[in-house]
């Protein structure tokens, strides 16, 4: 918790909600110990099911978990006859059962951190065919979290009944649920639900304790990495030598192709890849390029610089750890796609400094490569959930990127443009460069070149696009062109 006790990070919010939930579960337990156990079983199995089958993005599982944990809170505040010994309910009792989702929602409504969970709680007794309660919703009108809780709620009541009657075995319970597929339950979930029950016997370990343990471990290692970085024990990579030399050449007023050739030929790998790229369909001319001397005129001095920068940067995305290799490859795809997106956007807007914007796009996430490589070398994180790694890197990469770019000699304007690539609100003094890089970064999420799990982004909602005067149809076209360029060239670098 922070000094004022207000949860700010996802980890702090989770811990706070767990404390609230445990307090309310104690209230439930006071009325009916079995009801508390039921809620905990439903929450754990629901969360592990979501995780196993990737039903929702990882960051959304908590909302379903807490909704399931508190879904029957309303029963604890119902009339006295709603007790473990009750065998029959009068009209008031039956009405209380029907109203308990609404009552639970009302009790929790002022807790903002549970806002996402409230619809799942209210609608967990709705039926797929519309015969449920309290609002007679049907089909996909019922929130996904509520449909999930409904399955596990019914399964647990069948196998571990609250009132003194004998429960049925797992397979019999599963058969009943399968028979109700498409009636009470979402048929698209029932098949996976059956697989889960058969594989786990309907029993799951405590979900939140596992998450807390993982979070603590990764936070500790992450803090250690940042401390090593601050103290100089971990040194970020310097700008590749070939790029430094080429920049020195390009900055000369009398720079020539021969001067670039002399630098590039000292790096055979860079030279071969540059030739390969110059022969790609994007740049292909009338004849095949076989030498650097022929490639540079085709590309132009500044484009050659951009291509070499990308080739040299690609080496920063290499790792010996196979567990991180796929993530590094995805990060490379995102970076080069952002570079191409920035280039296409600036060309569409007829901006002058297209090449600088390409470099901004290429390097905007450079801090992530450093952090990922540092994580990959930590033995304690072997086998760690990569979603947790990405979440922690996302929190700190901007500061690391800024430090690296400053050490590489980029000016304040360049660094500021890179540092605003995650925002969606801007002040009136924002530069054109900032808006282009922001839009390019968002464009990669729209076309699927991002390591971040994100809900669908609507082009019309992008503030940077609006400020640049680029409409949704143009964004769609720029996205398609960026996707094609990335597919065509990313593997050649």
MARPALO-410963 format. One record per residue: x, y, z of N, C-alpha, C, O in turn. Coordinates in pm, whole numbers, plus 50000, padded with zeros to 5 digits. Atoms other than C-alpha are relative to their C-alpha. Layout:
! MARPALO-410963
XYZXYZXYZXYZ...
! end
This chain:
! MARPALO-410963
500834988050000500005000050000500875012650000502025012550045499304987449995501005035949954499815006150138499125000450222500054993849869501385059650247498575002950044498255001750162501384996849964497715069550232499104987849999497904988850027500805012150000496565033650199499164998249876498284989649874500795001350122495185038649849500754990949903501894994049867499305008950092496035009449617500205006549864499265012049806499714993650127497745021849303500464990149893499974990649780499535009750098499574993149131499024988349995498244986450088500875011750006497764961549010500194990750120499234985150172499735008649886499474941949287499375005350128498814997650207500594993949881498334966449555498474999249995497844996550097501455000950014494774966849418499534985950031498534984050101500355013949975494674928949424500044996950149499144990550202499855002649857495924927849784498885006850079498345000950173501074992849934493384954049892498664992749983497924990950079501255007050026490494935549725499944986750073498874982550118499965012749928491614903049883499665002250147498974994050208500324996849860491444919350227498505002850015497874998150110501434997149997487934932650151499204987149986498254984750060500725012550025486814898950015500044990950122499034984850158499885008749882488124880250317499125005150115498574997150192500884994349898486244904150546498544996149973497824992150065501385003550036482994897950357499774985050007498674980650043500145014549988483644860550342499834995850145499144985950174500185002949857483904860950721498545002350040498004995050122501424997549975480384876050726499164988449946498244983750013500705011350059479184848550492500164987550087499204980250111499715011749919480854822250708499225000150131498824989550181500754998949875479104835251019498594994549983498044988450075501355005150025475764826750859500044985649954499184977649992499965013450058476834795550673501424996549957501855000949850498615003650034480384780950674500104993049864501074994949790499965007250127479524758650379499915009649882500505007349777500164990250108478524788950171501335006749968501645009149852498684994250025481954804250216500864990349920501514994149822499195010050071483624771950106499554998749854500374997249764500545000550136481324770749803500535011649916500995009649803499534988250073482274806249701501484998949966501895002449856498565001350023485984799049736500294989549893501184991549810499785010450103485754766949529499635005349862500375003349765500434994550129483824784549253501025010149947501345010049829499034989850042486314813449245501294993749950501814997649845498725006350038489394791049230499884992249869500734993449781500155007950123488074767148965499735009049880500235006549771500304990650108486694795948758501275006749948501505007549827498784992850038490014814748761500984990749929501584994649828499065009350063492114784048678499494995449863500294993049773500585003450130489714774948396500315011049899500735008149787499704988650089490114809848246501465000049959501805002749844498575000050025493874806848275500404988649907501194990649815499625011950079494114771748128499595001349854500354997649765500524999450137491994778947820500075014149940499535016549832499884986150049492854816247782498645005749960498495011749853501364995550028489154824347800499935015249990499225020849906499904985450000489924860947878501475003750015502264995450060498624995849974493164881247884500344998650148499475000250234499575002749863495194874248199499595011050098499205008250211500284988949910494594908948341498535000950038498175008350130501434999549971490804902948337499554988650091498404988450135500395011449918490864870648537499675004350142498764998850204500254995549863491024889248870498555004250020497955001050123501384995349987487624905348805499044988250011498094988550090500865011949994486044871248743500214992650132499264987850193499695006849874487824856349046499265006850116498605000050196500634993049888486554883349285498474999749988497774999250089501455001250018483064882149132499514986450050498504985550118500375013549956482944844549191500134998750151499324992050215499785000849856484304848849543498845006250078498535002050189501054992549929481454872649631498624998549935497705006049966501235000950077478704860649398498774996950087497665000850051501125003449913476534847349684499965008450128499335004650226500004991349883477154875949926498585003650043498315004850162501374996249968473474885149905499264989850085498364993450161500665010349919472464851950060500285001850148499474998050233499634998149860474274861450380499145010750066499095011750189500844989249946471894891050419498524997449975497695006449989501395003650023468714872350335499294996850129499874998350237500775003149880465984861750577500584988250077501374980750020499415010449915466794837850866499834985949946500674977349972500215013850047465324807350689501024995449897501094983549866498935004050092468204808250440501204995350083502225002050087498975005649913470294786350674500304985849954499534980149877499645013450043472074753050632498944989550031498844979649959500985010149963469234734350807498675001249929497814992649946501294997950065466424747950593499764989549892500644986749811500335010150102464654721650381499005005449899498995001149784500984994150090461834742250232500015015250019500295020250128500044985449994461494779150152498595004949975497874999749890501304993850027458394800350176500175010349889501245011549830499954990250109457554827849928501085010550023501785014649930498984990049970459794852650109501404994449975502275001549923498705006350021462714828150098500324998549853501445001149809499785001550145462244820949729500305013549935501135014649845499764986650054462094858149657501405004950037502075011549957498654996149956465284863449860501064993449913502074999649880499055007050086467064837249651500095007049864501185008749810500014993350129465994854949332500655013750005501235018449907499474986349988467074888749466501455000550049502045011350053498674999249938470434878649614501085005449907502015011849957498984993650085472484888449303499905015250001500915022249999500204985449997470924923349311500485005750133501095016450138499584995549868471534926349684501525000550011502085010050065498535000249997475184916349645500575011849920501515018349964499564988750083475614941949366499835013250075500705021850071500284987749926474024968949584501015002050113501475013150136499064999149888476304961049880501395004349951502085011850019498644997850050479444962649663500115012049905501215015249859500044989850107478404991349432500945011750022501395017749925499184988149973480455018349606501494996950008502295005750037498585003849999483724999049589500495000249855500304990649780499664997850141485195012449263500904989149943500814986049824499105010250050487864985649238499284987249958499854978849890500795011850038485084959649200499025003049887498144994949858500974995850102483274978548921499884989849888498774987049840500045009750111484234952948655499354986850042498834979549958500555012749951483084924148875498495000550020497834990150018501414998849964479594937748950499044993849897498104986949938500925006350095477904927248620500054984750006499044978049983499875014549990479254891848667499194994850120498574984250114500745003849879477734890549017498505000949975497744991850007501444997750021474364904948913499384989449909498254985249931500615008450104473884881548617500424985350006500254978149908499505013750000475354848448738498904989550005499184977549995501125009450007471854832848752499155002049875498054996549865500694999050129470804843748403500214987049923501204979949945499895012250080470204815448155500175003549853499675013849806499714997650141471374812947795498715002249919498695010149825501264998950074467754809047677499095011150053497975012750005500784988849949466534839047881499074996650115498275005050156500935004449894464744819148153500525002750141499854999250238499404997949869467034830048438499555012850067498535018750029500344987849926466994859348678501315007150036502365000750037501184991749972467094887948774499445007649880498355013249890500394991050110466854904948431499584992949872499364999349770500435007950117465894876548193500895002549878500425001849764499074998550114468974883247980500224986349935500024975949998499755012650068469844857247720501195001349906501595012349867498885000450094472724846547498501155008750043501505009450161498834991949973475644870147471499665013350067500555021450093500364988549916473654897247649500514997850142500715007450217499505003349868474874879147960501525001649998502174995649911498544998350002478454890148047500724986650010500264977450079499255012550003481054863147985500354995150141500224983350171499655003949863482194863548349498834993650072499024984150149501195005649936478614856648463499694986149945499284977350020500245013350061478264827648216500964989650057500594978150079499015009049942481454812548356499644996250143499684984550181500365002649861480384816148718498784990850008498714982150095501205008450000477014800348634500364985249987499784976850056499575013950020478754768448514500594994150128500184983450173499305005449883481014764148815499135000550125499274992250215500944999149889478294775349057499104987650001498934981250105500895011550009475914748148934500764987050028500284978350102499225012249978478624721648926500304997950148500194986750199499655001549859479634728649284498774997250085498854989450180501215002949924476034729049413499554985549979498984979350069500385014050027475474695249246500914990250074500444980150127499035009549942478644678849380500265002550148500664993350220499774996649858478904697049717498825008250049498965020150075501224992449967475334706649813500075006750135500685001650229499994992149876474764732850080499074994150105499434993150222500975005249905471674717950238500264985250022500914978749940499685013949965471764683750404499364989849904498334983849935500385010450096471334661650101501274995049935502305001849937498815006250056473754638849922500295005749861499405006649777499614995150131475684653149630500204988649901500304977049941499765010250102476184634849302501465000549957502175010249987498605000650041479504624249149500255009649884499315014549821499624990150101481424646448904499434997049862498945006049794500455003450135480474627448589498495001649986498005005949882501464998250005476764627448674499665014949993498775019049919500214985450003476954664948743500325005549862499625014149810499584995350132478774670148415498964996449895498685004349806501045004250095476114650548226498795009350008498215012849906501134990849986473404672948370500295013449934499435019149867499624987150057475284704248266500044999149848499595008349779499955001850146475904690547914498594999949941498355005449834501385000450048472174683647879499375014049995498465016549916500544986349995471514720247963500785009849913500525021849916499214991650090474054733247708499085006249895498294999349832500864993050095472394759547491498655003850057497885010949993501254996349931469514762147738500335009150117500095021250112499564991749887470844773548073501405005449980501735016450025498574996650007474514774347976500465002649857499904997449761499374996650129476634788447694500674987649943501654982649999499475012250059477304758847467501445000949958502144990849956498604998550044480614773247347500974998150117502154995350096499145001949883481944771047704499924985850056500854981150121500235012949935480514737047798501034989549958501464981550042499025009950045482944716447584501325001450077501874991650126498754997749926486004732547743499814997550149500724992850217500315002649860484314730748083500094985050028500654980950129499955014649981483904693048039501444995050001501814986650082498575003950003487594689447944500685003650131501474995850184499384995249876488584709548250499624991150118500484987250198500475008249889486454689148491500614986049992501024980450093499425013450016487704656248346501484999950034501994990050087498544999449976491334667748375500335003050146501364998750196499684995449864491104682748725499134993850108499374996050227500995005449905488224663448887499265011250072498715009250180500744988849944486744697748954500665006550120500035014450191499274994649884489414706249213501155008749950501895004449862498914991150038491814735849179500685005750124500035008150226499274993949889494524749649404499585014650016498935020349929500384986249968494104783749565500645009649899501865011049896499534991750110494404808049274500785012250046501875014949996499404987349964495234840449451501334998450072502225006850055498725002249934498004826149668501094997649897502225002349913499055002350109499704814149348500395013149934501575015649906499724987150065499374848549192500855008950090501775015750043499234991849907500694865649505501454995650004502375003850007498645005349996503714842849513500785003949876501935008049885499344996450126504514849049146500335014949998501425018949957499804985650003504074886549186501155004250090501975012650052498924996549907506374888349487501344996349940502285004249944498725004550057509094868249314500465009349888501615013749888499604992150116509074888348994500265014550041501145021049984499764986349954508814921649178501385001150065502105011050044498704999749934511864912949387501125000149897502075007949907498965000950103513914903249082500045012949918501115017949884500094987850078512684933648890500685011650073501415019550013499374989549918513734956749175501524998550000502255008449990498565002550001517164940349184500635004249867501725009849866499494996250132517614945748809500125015249990501145020449943499974985450007516744982648836501085005850092501715015950058498944995449909519104986649133501374997949937502255006449948498745002950069521924970248935500235010049886501355014549862499904990350109521174993348644500395013850054501275020450000499724986949941521175024348866501425001050053502045011750047498654999949942524475014349029501094997449897502284997849930499015002450106526175006748696500474985649990501374982649912499595014150007526454969248760499464993249874500054983649824500525004350131524284963248452500085012149908499475022449935499794988850092525314985248161499214997549872499404987149808500765001950124522884989947869500935000349879501995006449886499135000450119524304983547521500215013949940499325022449944499734987550071525955011947336499454998849859499174987949810500455000350139524805021746993501034992449916502234994749929499065007750082526314997346741501015009049929500675019849880498914992150057529665009546607499735004449857500035015749820500254996750140528585008246244499025011749988499145019949897500984989150004525655031646320500675013150038500415023449977499284987949959527895056446501500845005549885500865017549860499144995650111530285057346207499185005549884499545015549822500854995250110527485061045953499385013550034499265022249947500564987049959525905089346152501025011149980500695022149935498934990150017529245107346150500165003849854500415015449820499874997550144529395103645772498815008249949498995018349881501214993450051525775113945704499915014550048499375023049977500054986449946526165144845923500975009649931500895021749949499064991450073528975157445702499295006249879498584999149808500694993550112527755182945444500394994449863499614995349768499535005250128529815166445169500004984749997500814978649928500055014749993528845130345248499724994249862498914999449786500165006650129529095106844951499704985250021499894979850130500295014249994528025071444872501274992050027501234981950098498735007249978531685060744866500374999750149500894989850198499684999549858532095071845226499144990050079499624983850173500875009849935529095050645331500454985849969500474977250056499535013350042530385020945133501204995750085501264984250130498795003249923533715022545317499674995550142500334986750197500405003849863531945020345655499274986649999499584977850080500865011949999529394993445564500794987449964500544976750018499235011950043531904970245393500844994050112501294982750101499255005449886533704966445727499134990450083499644983350170500945008649928530574948145854499324990649900498264993949848500525009150105529974917945622498534996150020497784995449923501395004149976526704907345790499055011349963498025008949899500834988450032525264942345760499975002049849498915004849793499914998050145526454944845400499104990049926498364993949835500805010250067524814911945297498515002550017497725000949924501434997549975521504920845460499535012449927498395012949881500374987850073521524955445305499764996849852498815001849792500175004050140521964939944960498704992249983497964994349887501225007950005519174915145032498765008750004497805006449930501154990949987516804942945135499835008549876498715011149833500094991850121517654964144832499434992249882498934998249786500565008550106516594934444614498584995350031497964988249951501365004149963513294929744797498985007349912499305017649853501024993550084510024938244617499755014650034499325022349949500254986149958509784970444817500935009749927500525020849893499004991150060512964984944660500454995349862501205002549795499455006250121513544962444357499925009249878498915015849855499944992250124514614979644035500094990849880499624979449883499925007550126515384968043682501034988850007500864978649941498965010249995518524948443772500294995950144499995003250239499705005249867519704927344062501205007550059502195010149991498924993349928521874944844321500944989450056500504979950120499035009749951525094926144403501065006150090501814998850156498984993649918527254952044579499405011550079498345016850044500434988549920526904978744846500035012649916499175021349930499854988150085528065004244591498775002049911498405013349881501224999150082524984995944378498755002150087497785008250044501194999449914522594993344673499725014150049498565018150056500194986749940523165028244816499265009749907498355016649953500764991050088522015047744507498524996249990497665004949980501405004150008518865026844492499235004350124498095008850115500684996849875518045033044856500055014850033499115020350090499774986249960519435068244892500795000350130500764990650206499134999249884521785080145166499234998450131499624990650218500745000549873519185085345438499284986850018499244981450129500675013049989517235053745359501014989150033500714980050110498945009649965520495034245370500315000650149500494990450215499744998349857521125048845712498914993450084499204986850183501125006049926517675038145830500074984749998499884978150100499945014750015518085002845695501154994350084500984984250151498855004849922521534998845852499705001150149500074992250226500394998549860520195012246182499124988450043499304982850152500905011049967517454985946173500774986850005500544978650095499215012350002519904958146081500854998950126500914988450190499145000049880522274968146361499174998150127499584990950218500855001149882519424971646611499474985950020499244981750133500545013749990518164936646531500854991450093500334982550159499125008049914521204922646714499675001850147499984993150229500364997549860519894938247037498824991350044498544990350163501185008249969516844915147016500344985150004499454976750001499595014049995518874883047032500224995750144500715003450226499805005649866518934860847341500274985149989499764978349901499695014349997520334826647424498934992150074498884979950065501045006649921517384819247650498794996949911498095006149870501115003450091514814800047441498645004150053497715006449976501284996349939512064808747688499635014449963498455017849960500244985850030512464845647593500115003149851499805014249807499724997250141513304841747225498745004249924498785013649845501244996750070509714842247102499535014050033499095021549946500424986649957508944873347306500905010749938500415021249897499074990550065512074890747172499655001649852499685012749799500384999250141511004882146817498745008449981498645016349887501234992150008507564896746881500295014950024499705023649960499644986149972509144928147026500705006249880500485018049849499364995150121511324931546717498955003249893498985013849831501064997650097508264927846494499235012750031498875020349940500714987849958506514954946696500835012549969500295022449920499154988250019509494978746675500155003649853500045015349816499824997150142510064975246301498675004149937498645012449846501324996050050506304977646237499695014450038499125021949959500214986249958506175009846439500835009549915500385020549881499144991850086509095023346234499375001949862499335013049809500644999150132507335015145906498715008350010498405016349921501224992249982504075029246043500295014850008499595022949947499624985949987505795061846140500415005749864500095017249831499564995550132507345064045796498805002549908498735012849841501164998750088504045058445614499095011550042498555018749958500824988849951502155082845836500635013349962499935022449916499324987350032504775110045784499985002649850499905014149807500104998150145504745103845408498595004549961498415013149875501394996050027500945106345406499785014750034499055021849964500164986049957501195139545592500965009549929500945021649950499004992350075504025150845360500945007750094501265019350070499054994149907506335157645654501414999149943501684990549860498654999250058509965166245583500954989650057501724983549983498985008349937511895145345834499524985650019499424980650131500515013749997510615110645745501004990550065500614981650141498975009349952513915093845829500135000450153500324990050216499934998949854514025107146185498824993150065498974986650168501195006549946510475095146244500114984949991499644977750079499745014450012511465060646117500864995450117500574985150179499105003749890514295059846375499295001050135499544992850224500784999049876511935071546650499144987550019499094981750127500835012149993509575043046569500834987750030500404979050106499135011649982512435018246558500504998850144500644987850196499355000149868513845028346898499055003150116499495003950230500914995249895510695037847092499904990350117499614994550229500105010049893510725005347293501364993950034501444982750084498665005749982514495000947317500254995950146501014986750172499855003749859514245000047699499474986150029499974979350118500565013449979512144968547674501004989249962501074978750026499025010150040514904950047491501044998250110501444986950141499025000749892517364958547767499424992450120500074983650175500615006549884514944947948042499714985249974499924976850062500275014050033513924916047863501274991650006501274980550058498735007449998517544905847817500474998250144500974987550180499625001249860518224913148185499154989450070499674981650150500885010149942515204892148285500414986049954500404976650033499675013250054516294863748057501244993950064501444981850059498765004949938519594861148243499834997350149500784993550217500265002649859517934857648585499494985750017498394982449974500375014049981517864820948684498714998550081497964989050062501175000949912515164827948945498695001149922497644997049971501224998050078512684836548667499804989349894498944990749807500155010950096513104804248472498604994250011498164990250119501345005450000509654792448370498925009750045497755005950056500974990149954507974824448487498985003049891499315002949772501064996250092504664833748325500435012749925500685023049987499504988850078505694856748039499065012150006499505023449984500924988849988502564877748086500385008750119500245020950114499564992449883503874887848429501265007949967501425019350010498774993350040507264896148280499675012549917500195023449943500394988850086505664918148012499365011250081499645023050059500684989849918503474935848269500995008350079500845020550090499014992749921506484944948484500905008649912501265019849949499174992450094508574956048186499245012349951499825023049932500814988950050505704977848066500035011850096499985023450054500044989449899505784997348393501245008849998501165020650033498734992749981509455007948371500765003049872501805009649877499164999250120510565007048008500235014249951501275016949891499844986550053510005043947930501225007050058501995013449986498844993749936512575055948183501304994349948502265001749924498795006550051515135030548063500255004249855501395006849817499864995650140514465039847698500595014049993501495016649913499514986350001515035076547774501495000750034502245008249971498595000149961518365069347946500874994649886501925000349855499225005950109519565047247660500125009449882501215011049826499974991050115518605071947390500865012350027501535017449937499154988749964520305100147577501474996249989502295003949938498625004850012523485079547601500414997849855501594998649821499715002150142523215072447230500105013249924500425013349805499784987150064523275109647158498795006449935498935016449865501194993950058519685116647057499595012250082499795012750203500324987449933518375151447137498684999050079497984989050072501164999949911515585161147379498684998549923497754991849970501215001250080512985164647103499734985749959498594981049963500105014050039513675129246983499514991750119498594983750107500325007849880513505115247337498575002950048497874993850091501364996649957510285134147420498974993249912497964988249962500955006650091508545120447111499864985250034498764979850034500005014149964509525085147209499284997750133498564987950149500545002149865508465089847572498495001450007497894997350107501454997949997504865098947479499244989849914498064991849883500655009250095504135068647261498854991950060498104985649986501085007549936501755053047519498785008650034497745003350071501084991149954499575083847588498825000249904498934996149788501134997450089496125091347454499395013850027498335017249975500394986149976495825126847588501245008749985502335005050031498854991550027498055155447482499655014650027498515018850011500234985749982498505192147570500155007049865500555001049766500034992450126498285219247308501385002049940501505005149821498644997550049502075222047280500664987549943501854987849909499405012550046502595186147168500515001549857499895008149773499404998850133504855182546865499404990049903498784980149943500475009050105503965166246535500694986450013500064976049990499265012549985506685140146598499374991050106499224979050085500645007649891505035129446926498744993149951498514981449979501275005450047501685124646756500214988749900499494978749903499735010350101503135104646466500464987150066499984976350030499495012149935505035080446693498924993550085498824981250090501115005449922502035076646921499044992349911498624981249943500945006550091499775068646628500614987349940499924977249926499345011850057502325044746477500004988450100499774976950063500005010249896502585026146808498604993850015498474981650025501375005149989498785023246834499604992149877498844982449885500305006950126498615012646470500464985450007499784976549957499495013849992500744982046547499094991350086498994979250061500945007849918498244971246814498774996349918498234985349931501175002650084495404974146564500284988649903499404980249880499695010250102497214952046308500644987450059501014978449985499535012349937498444926546562501494998850020501994987750043498555000349977502134936146597500325006750133500935017450137499744994549868502304941946971500174988550098499564978050082499855010449897503454922147275498985002050110498894993850202500984997049896500684938047482498654994049964498194994849850501385004250017497314921647531499135012350016499235019550115500824987949991494774948347457498644997649938498494989649845501325000450061491114952547386500095006649863501045013949834500004994350134490214962247032500075015250008499345021450086499854985550005491304997846955499205005449882499395001049768500784993750107488855018846756500765012149947501085021250024499264988650058490665042546515499405013550035500135023350054500664987249971488095069546587500295004950141500125016750170499724996249861489115069046955501435004950021501775009250131498604996349985492785076946888500165015249992499955021349888499864985549991493465112347002501085005249905500915015749844498924995550087496725114646808499555000649855499935009749781500504999850138494955105746482499125012149977499205018549872500864988450014492365132746544500795012949988500465021549907499194987950005495005159046610500805001249871501125012249827499284999950128496845148846293499065001349880499505002949767500984998850108493615150646092499914987549915499594988449796500055012750073493735113845994498764992450043498604989150161501265006849971490345096545971500144985050009501184979549972499975014649982489465060046048500304992249873501034982249878499755007350125489475049145682501485000949961502064991149914498574998450032492975063345630500854991850095501844985850054499265008149903494185046745951499964985349959500974978349967500135014050045492855013545821500934997249883501574986749877499125001850117494735018545491501465000350043502264992249996498624999249953497945028945669500374987350078501504982550069499755012449927497614998645895500264988349907501164980349931499825010950096497264975145601501355001249929502044991149910498714997850066500284990545426501164996950094502164991150053498975002949899502334988345748500154985050018501264979950027499995014649984501374951945789500704993249883501494984049903499385005850119502414943845433501525002449997502304993449966498574996849996505764961845467500724991550104501824986650079499385007749892506494944045795500154985449960501204979349983499925013850046505694909945649501074998349894501774988149891499065000750111507844917445346501465001250044502344994549989498614996449970510934930745520500554995750136501764994150151499495001949861511124922545893500974988250011501924988950089499135011849990512744888345839501345002049930502254993949949498764997850074515464903145615501065007450082502245007450047499064991949923517044924945884500924991150084501784996250156
! end
